Amino acid sequence: MEKLIIGSHVSFTKEEGLLGSVKEALSYKENTFMFYTGAPQNTVRGKIDEEKTNEAIQLMKENNIDINDVIIHAPYIVNLANNKDIDKFNFAVNFLKQELQRAQTLGIKKIVLHPGSHVGLGVKEGLNNIINGLNLVLDEEKGPIICLETMAGKGTELGKTFEEIKTIIDGVKNNQRLLVCLDTCHLNDAGYDVTNFDNLLKEFDKIIGLNKIGCIHINDSKNEKGAHKDRHENIGLGKIGFENLIKIIYSKNLKEVPKILETPYISMDGGKDRTYPPYKFEIEMIKNKIYNPKLLEDIRNYYKKS
């Protein structure tokens, strides 16, 4: 049987913490998962419950979830590329240090980070700011690893090319603590041809090295290649397509790499009512390697009954 390390973004609540995250992942039949240690839009973080964390670690062991494959995602608003306001830059550095400490307390080895946006400072200065920030954050040789996420290039986002990611890695002293998170939607929107993933990996290997891939976000895209928009779509419903995503997920070069879904939640009527996670159904499709044309209908019917 082919090895598949697959999961999705799950919740991390004040009440249940990591234990709730594990339970949610298991309900989708996942063997890994990703979570924010608080809301992705802010830096408010609560105290970690040690007892619940120990229960979570035990539950992972019982269900063959390797904690080394589990990922934390840093909040979107942390921006190391912008040092216009030095207090905000210093806050970002200190927050990331605390987030690494939280990861260590939870036993998690990897944190995904959006490199940042230069907000008009220019690519060169923005990249230098990220390097300076990461040198302050990763001031020790050992500790959790930061996975720099490949970005779509929306606005002044950095990390939209392998060369930009390589520049950051090369500039950081303790870069043994840096890996890369490939995001399929972002790669497509940045202008990479994800439909020929073997060639894309060859290019990545030449510039950065396949050994630097720490995880992959598996998302379809609402946009054509090179749109620089970053709008995720459910598996098989976007411009990348189911067959291409299956080839990426089952790539022989990426067997040991955790794959994480961040596809959109589904509303009952296509409007703005309460939305529901699609992951149980998308993961079933991925495991069977068979596209379900009734995906949205099946998801809605399932949550109507539950």
C-alpha positions, -999 to 999 in steps of 0.1 A, spaced: 0 0 0 13 35 -9 24 56 20 2 87 24 6 113 52 -25 134 49 -46 157 70 -62 192 71 -65 224 90 -83 216 122 -94 238 152 -75 244 184 -99 256 210 -94 271 245 -114 243 260 -98 213 245 -65 226 229 -45 199 211 -68 171 223 -97 187 203 -74 190 173 -66 153 174 -102 143 178 -112 164 148 -84 150 126 -95 114 135 -131 122 126 -119 130 91 -98 98 90 -65 118 89 -31 107 101 -17 142 104 -32 178 108 -24 215 110 -37 241 135 -32 276 147 -25 280 184 -51 308 184 -71 328 158 -51 332 125 -61 369 123 -46 379 157 -18 372 182 -40 365 212 -29 332 227 -41 314 258 -23 292 283 -16 256 271 -33 229 292 -6 203 300 -30 176 309 -50 179 277 -17 180 257 -6 147 273 -40 132 265 -36 144 229 -2 129 226 -15 95 239 -44 96 215 -20 103 186 1 73 196 -30 50 198 -40 61 163 -7 61 145 -4 98 141 33 107 142 36 140 161 66 148 138 42 152 109 19 176 128 21 213 118 14 246 135 6 276 113 17 311 124 -10 338 121 -12 358 89 -6 391 105 30 384 115 51 404 89 88 402 92 93 420 58 80 453 71 103 473 94 87 507 87 74 506 123 102 491 143 79 484 173 57 462 150 87 445 136 100 437 171 66 425 181 65 401 152 100 388 162 90 383 198 57 368 189 73 342 167 98 334 194 69 327 218 51 307 191 82 285 188 82 281 225 45 271 224 53 245 197 80 231 219 56 229 249 31 210 226 58 187 212 53 200 176 84 203 154 73 225 125 56 259 121 45 272 87 51 309 82 41 333 54 74 351 47 59 386 47 49 415 24 73 444 17 45 470 17 63 493 -7 98 489 7 108 469 -24 117 432 -28 154 435 -18 147 454 14 118 432 23 139 400 19 166 416 40 141 424 67 128 388 67 164 375 70 172 399 99 139 389 116 146 352 112 181 355 125 166 371 156 139 344 159 162 315 152 190 326 174 196 291 187 209 261 168 182 237 179 144 240 183 113 238 162 116 244 125 100 272 105 86 261 71 86 292 47 54 290 26 55 296 -11 32 325 -18 9 336 -47 25 370 -51 -7 389 -41 1 426 -36 37 429 -22 39 393 -9 74 378 -8 82 341 -12 64 340 -46 95 324 -64 119 297 -54 147 322 -58 132 345 -32 128 316 -7 164 306 -15 177 341 -8 160 340 27 174 305 35 209 315 24 208 346 46 198 329 78 226 317 100 208 287 116 191 277 84 191 241 94 159 253 112 143 264 79 123 243 55 98 251 28 60 246 27 48 242 -9 13 254 -15 -3 241 -47 -28 269 -51 -1 295 -44 24 279 -68 -3 279 -95 -13 316 -88 24 326 -87 28 313 -123 43 278 -118 30 249 -139 17 225 -113 3 203 -140 39 192 -147 49 186 -111 79 165 -118 95 193 -137 85 218 -110 102 196 -84 133 194 -106 134 232 -107 129 233 -69 156 207 -64 181 227 -85 174 260 -67 167 249 -31 169 211 -28 141 185 -23 154 178 12 142 212 22 105 204 16 89 202 50 52 200 41 27 206 13 -6 225 14 -29 207 -10 -54 232 -25 -71 236 -58 -72 272 -72 -101 294 -83 -76 311 -106 -57 306 -138 -20 301 -136 -1 334 -128 -32 353 -115 -14 363 -82 -47 361 -64 -45 333 -38 -81 320 -38 -83 283 -27 -109 260 -42 -121 225 -31 -103 195 -45 -112 189 -82 -134 220 -85 -106 245 -95 -82 252 -123 -56 227 -111 -80 197 -112 -83 164 -94 -59 143 -115 -31 168 -112 -35 171 -75 -35 133 -72 -2 132 -91 12 157 -66 -1 139 -35 13 106 -46 46 118 -60 73 93 -52 96 122 -42 72 133 -15 62 101 3 76 112 37 62 148 34 29 157 53 1 169 30 -24 193 45 -57 204 30 -68 241 35 -98 240 11 -129 262 17 -156 253 40 -190 246 24 -222 265 31 -256 248 29 -271 270 2 -240 286 -14 -247 318 6 -231 331 38 -248 309 63 -229 286 86 -202 267 68 -189 231 72 -155 214 67 -151 193 35 -121 174 46 -137 140 54 -150 138 19 -120 152 1 -97 128 19 -119 99 10 -116 109 -27 -79 113 -24 -75 78 -7 -97 62 -34 -80 83 -62 -116 87 -76 -132 121 -81 -166 125 -67 -187 148 -89 -213 150 -62 -188 163 -36 -206 194 -26 -240 177 -26 -227 148 -4 -211 173 21 -243 193 24 -265 161 28 -241 148 55 -242 179 76 -280 183 72 -284 149 88 -259 154 116 
